[in-house]
Amino acid sequence: MPSHRFSRRQRVRRREDFQQVFDQGIRVSSRYFTLLVAPKPGAPARLGIVASRKLGDAVHRNRAKRLIREIFRLNQPLPGGVGIDLIVIPRRELLDAQFTALHEDFRTAWRRAAARLPVRNAG
């Protein structure tokens, strides 16, 4: 049975990687979160989560991160099959939403972001 663990290869971990996505990435806002997406050719899709104290206490921030990781896991591989770095900034509304609404909102936001990514040259 395959592992569903959120491995280090799937995480944006270094400060400079986060900064690169913030500086060069495409920003798409939705009802429950903001996505920042930067193409990363030849690499697996990686997720970073920025859950500040504005979101709530540690219990709420951790719950938001768990939900976002699960949505990311369920959407592997991401539509479009491109290597990307994805940063998710959750909004407070996420804490009161149903999981299906979060999942659909993520997919919609991802489609909007993917449409704005630069097209890769074939060959």
C-alpha positions in Angstrom: 0.0 0.0 0.0 1.5 3.4 -1.0 2.3 5.9 1.8 0.2 9.0 2.0 2.8 10.8 4.1 3.6 14.4 3.2 7.3 13.9 2.5 10.1 16.4 2.5 10.2 16.3 -1.4 6.7 17.6 -1.4 7.3 20.6 0.8 8.7 24.1 0.1 11.0 24.3 3.1 13.7 26.9 2.6 13.2 30.6 3.1 14.7 31.5 -0.3 12.2 29.1 -2.0 9.3 30.8 -0.3 10.7 34.2 -1.2 11.2 33.2 -4.8 7.5 32.1 -5.1 6.4 35.4 -3.4 8.5 37.5 -5.7 8.0 35.7 -9.0 4.8 33.6 -8.5 1.3 34.1 -9.8 -1.2 35.1 -7.1 -4.8 33.9 -7.3 -7.3 34.7 -4.5 -10.3 32.6 -3.8 -13.0 32.5 -1.1 -11.0 30.3 1.4 -7.3 30.9 0.5 -4.8 32.7 -1.7 -2.6 30.6 -3.9 0.9 31.7 -5.1 2.2 29.5 -7.9 5.6 29.5 -9.5 6.7 27.0 -12.2 9.5 24.6 -11.3 10.4 22.6 -14.5 11.6 19.1 -13.9 10.7 19.0 -10.2 7.7 17.4 -8.4 4.9 19.7 -7.2 5.8 21.1 -3.8 3.5 22.8 -1.2 4.2 25.5 1.3 1.7 26.8 3.8 1.8 30.3 5.4 -0.7 30.2 8.4 -0.1 33.4 10.4 -1.5 34.2 13.8 -4.2 36.2 12.2 -5.8 32.9 11.3 -6.3 32.0 15.0 -4.6 30.1 17.8 -2.3 27.1 17.2 -5.2 24.7 17.1 -6.9 26.6 14.3 -3.6 27.1 12.4 -2.8 23.4 12.6 -6.3 22.4 11.5 -6.0 24.7 8.5 -2.7 23.2 7.5 -4.0 19.6 7.8 -6.9 20.5 5.6 -4.7 22.1 3.0 -2.2 19.2 3.0 -5.1 16.7 2.5 -6.5 18.8 -0.4 -3.0 18.9 -2.0 -2.6 15.2 -1.6 -6.0 14.4 -3.1 -5.1 16.5 -6.2 -1.8 14.8 -7.0 -0.8 15.0 -9.7 -2.0 18.5 -10.0 -4.1 19.2 -13.2 -1.7 20.2 -16.0 1.1 17.9 -14.7 3.6 20.7 -14.4 6.3 21.0 -11.8 5.4 23.8 -9.5 6.0 25.4 -6.1 2.6 26.2 -4.5 2.2 28.5 -1.5 -1.2 28.5 0.2 -2.3 31.3 2.5 -5.5 30.2 4.3 -8.3 32.7 5.2 -10.3 32.6 8.4 -13.4 31.4 6.5 -11.6 28.1 5.8 -12.1 27.1 9.4 -15.9 27.1 9.1 -16.2 25.6 5.7 -17.2 22.0 4.6 -14.3 20.0 3.2 -16.1 19.5 -0.1 -16.4 23.3 -0.5 -12.7 23.7 0.3 -11.7 21.1 -2.2 -13.8 22.6 -5.0 -12.5 26.1 -4.2 -9.0 24.8 -4.4 -9.6 23.1 -7.8 -11.2 26.3 -9.2 -8.3 28.5 -7.9 -5.8 26.0 -9.3 -7.4 26.0 -12.7 -7.3 29.8 -12.8 -3.6 29.9 -11.7 -2.6 27.1 -14.2 -4.2 29.1 -17.0 -1.9 32.0 -16.2 1.3 29.9 -16.0 3.7 30.3 -18.9 3.2 27.6 -21.6 6.1 25.2 -21.8 7.7 24.6 -25.2 7.2 21.0 -26.5 10.5 19.2 -27.3 
